């Protein structure tokens, strides 16, 4: 039980960054849009670059992010077409993006560092989610606001995919970076987690009107805590029957990703593409608060630690 309490304390500490962002915004009137751009275009690309550079490359490790990319895409479009079928078309793009997102980065990386012996495998696996978030996910929500041409430009302007490929190429060719560069890896990883949660607080601090959309909240919770785990456990089962590429450590990575709450990264992307940030920020709070007890309990019961 000791690991349960330690994990719960760590999660609460990470959530305190949301509170910090909220208070700082109320006091200093911080701007969400500018902070979001710094996170998406600078900090996140550096984090995934180091993930690709440090991981031990093998078929399973390279298979993991590709598989997570397709899991994200499946959940994204499953929600999208289901909402369309149910006649809930007004929010179907951004709500599907919310449903497919999982906080594998800002929240997941520090938890992975805490419970796994080797976090590089987790970080590289997360690249699949991050790439899907910034490509097919960005394309879907951008199409709700922009033309096809501009949506494609928006998608390919996100530098994350280029940085992870650069990291993998340098890794594969055994290019040794100087220690003066490598020493900054942890700084960027922790900055990534801090800024991601902090931005959620900024969004909360800028809420002008609380929008309690019961269906929006229910749909996000249903996908975060039921659909995601069901899909991932199904994938693990099918892999065990036919491919057997996911060895035990990777299975734990997939399971952890599947039980994480809604991703805070939805907020900066929603801000950039002019969606209703107030509604999304409030949904994030409900979704994230549910995870305070759910997450350490599930990690303990599933034997991830």
LOKOLTOR-370193 format. One record per residue (C-alpha): y, x, z. Coordinates in steps of 0.05 Angstrom, whole numbers, padded with zeros to 5 digits, always signed. Example, Ala and Ser with C-alpha at 12.3 -4.5 7.8 and 13.67 -1.06 7.14 Angstrom:
LOKOLTOR-370193
-00090+00246+00156 -00021+00273+00143 
***
This chain:
LOKOLTOR-370193
+00000+00000+00000 +00046+00060+00009 +00054+00067-00067 +00073-00007-00070 +00131+00001-00021 +00155+00065-00053 +00155+00032-00121 +00191-00030-00095 +00245+00014-00064 +00253+00053-00129 +00260-00010-00170 +00312-00038-00121 +00350+00028-00127 +00349+00022-00203 +00375-00049-00196 +00432-00023-00154 +00461+00007-00218 +00471-00064-00243 +00511-00079-00181 +00552-00015-00190 +00568-00035-00262 +00589-00105-00238 +00635-00078-00184 +00666-00024-00228 +00680-00075-00282 +00715-00121-00233 +00757-00064-00206 +00771-00022-00268 +00760-00072-00325 +00708-00030-00361 +00693-00047-00434 +00622-00064-00454 +00629-00050-00528 +00649+00024-00522 +00597+00040-00469 +00544+00006-00511 +00560+00050-00571 +00554+00113-00529 +00485+00092-00505 +00458+00071-00573 +00488+00126-00615 +00485+00186-00568 +00442+00181-00505 +00382+00142-00531 +00372+00187-00593 +00372+00250-00550 +00320+00219-00502 +00271+00202-00558 +00283+00269-00591 +00257+00304-00529 +00199+00254-00524 +00177+00273-00595 +00189+00347-00582 +00149+00353-00517 +00088+00309-00529 +00019+00337-00546 +00009+00311-00616 -00057+00278-00632 -00081+00216-00670 -00080+00171-00609 -00011+00192-00587 +00017+00180-00656 -00021+00115-00662 +00010+00087-00598 +00083+00080-00620 +00062+00052-00687 +00019-00001-00653 +00075-00018-00604 +00123-00025-00663 +00077-00077-00694 +00067-00113-00627 +00142-00119-00619 +00149-00144-00691 +00093-00195-00681 +00123-00223-00618 +00193-00223-00649 +00172-00265-00709 +00122-00307-00671 +00180-00331-00626 +00227-00337-00686 +00181-00383-00727 +00158-00422-00665 +00230-00437-00646 +00243-00457-00718 +00183-00504-00716 +00208-00534-00650 +00276-00547-00679 +00311-00496-00635 +00344-00460-00692 +00413-00450-00663 +00392-00390-00619 +00327-00371-00653 +00349-00301-00675 +00378-00273-00611 +00328-00311-00567 +00270-00282-00606 +00301-00213-00597 +00305-00226-00522 +00232-00247-00521 +00207-00186-00560 +00247-00137-00519 +00217-00104-00458 +00254-00057-00412 +00209+00002-00431 +00268+00050-00431 +00320+00040-00378 +00271+00014-00325 +00205+00037-00353 +00220+00111-00361 +00237+00124-00287 +00177+00082-00265 +00132+00121-00313 +00158+00187-00285 +00140+00161-00216 +00070+00135-00229 +00043+00177-00287 +00026+00251-00286 +00053+00261-00357 +00113+00219-00376 +00121+00248-00446 +00063+00205-00471 +00099+00144-00444 +00166+00164-00474 +00136+00176-00543 +00099+00109-00539 +00164+00075-00521 +00194+00103-00585 +00154+00049-00622 +00190-00004-00581 +00258+00031-00589 +00248+00039-00665 +00228-00034-00672 +00287-00056-00629 +00336-00016-00671 +00305-00033-00739 +00268-00100-00748 +00302-00127-00685 +00372-00106-00707 +00358-00132-00777 +00338-00201-00750 +00399-00211-00706 +00446-00179-00757 +00423-00228-00811 +00449-00283-00766 +00520-00254-00773 +00521-00210-00835 +00498-00207-00908 +00432-00176-00928 +00467-00113-00952 +00508-00104-00888 +00447-00120-00845 +00408-00064-00878 +00467-00017-00868 +00470-00037-00795 +00396-00024-00787 +00395+00045-00819 +00458+00067-00783 +00420+00070-00717 +00403+00145-00708 +00343+00136-00662 +00289+00138-00716 +00318+00202-00746 +00320+00238-00679 +00248+00223-00660 +00224+00246-00728 +00264+00310-00719 +00232+00321-00651 +00162+00311-00679 +00175+00357-00738 +00199+00413-00692 +00140+00400-00646 +00089+00402-00702 +00118+00467-00730 +00120+00497-00660 +00195+00512-00664 +00217+00537-00596 +00284+00511-00572 +00324+00555-00524 +00321+00538-00450 +00396+00525-00451 +00381+00463-00492 +00315+00442-00458 +00348+00442-00390 +00389+00381-00410 +00328+00336-00422 +00325+00307-00352 +00400+00297-00351 +00395+00253-00412 +00334+00215-00388 +00366+00196-00322 +00433+00182-00356 +00395+00135-00403 +00365+00096-00346 +00431+00095-00307 +00474+00073-00366 +00424+00021-00389 +00424-00015-00321 +00499-00001-00311 +00515-00036-00377 +00479-00098-00352 +00527-00097-00293 +00587-00090-00340 +00563-00151-00379 +00556-00191-00314 +00626-00169-00292 +00655-00195-00358 +00622-00263-00353 +00677-00315-00360 +00632-00376-00352 +00560-00379-00327 +00517-00412-00379 +00453-00438-00348 +00412-00453-00410 +00346-00476-00380 +00307-00471-00445 +00335-00402-00462 +00315-00376-00393 +00247-00409-00393 +00230-00382-00462 +00250-00311-00443 +00208-00314-00379 +00148-00344-00416 +00147-00288-00467 +00163-00231-00419 +00111-00248-00367 +00057-00286-00405 +00059-00273-00480 +00071-00198-00475 +00013-00184-00427 -00034-00231-00465 -00019-00196-00531 -00026-00126-00503 -00091-00140-00466 -00117-00171-00530 -00098-00109-00570 -00132-00064-00519 -00195-00106-00522 -00197-00105-00599 -00184-00030-00600 -00242-00019-00552 -00288-00058-00599 -00269-00025-00665 -00224+00037-00661 -00226+00063-00590 -00162+00103-00601 -00128+00082-00536 -00156+00127-00482 -00147+00105-00409 -00078+00138-00399 -00051+00104-00462 -00081+00037-00440 -00041+00044-00375 +00022+00059-00415 +00011-00004-00457 -00002-00047-00395 +00060-00021-00360 +00103-00036-00421 +00074-00107-00425 +00093-00126-00353 +00165-00101-00354 +00222-00151-00354 +00269-00167-00411 +00305-00105-00437 +00378-00092-00418 +00387-00061-00487 +00394-00133-00514 +00464-00135-00483 +00495-00076-00521 +00465-00100-00586 +00488-00171-00573 +00557-00144-00559 +00559-00103-00623 +00536-00162-00666 +00581-00213-00632 +00531-00259-00597 +00542-00298-00533 +00537-00240-00483 +00551-00286-00423 +00488-00327-00434 +00445-00266-00447 +00472-00229-00386 +00456-00288-00340 +00386-00294-00371 +00376-00219-00359 +00394-00228-00285 +00342-00284-00276 +00289-00247-00315 +00302-00181-00278 +00304-00212-00209 +00236-00243-00221 +00210-00173-00233 +00232-00146-00165 +00167-00169-00132 +00126-00183-00195 +00129-00112-00221 +00105-00072-00160 +00052-00125-00145 +00024-00121-00216 +00026-00045-00218 -00013-00044-00152 -00063-00098-00173 -00076-00068-00242 -00086+00001-00213 -00032+00034-00255 -00008+00080-00199 
***
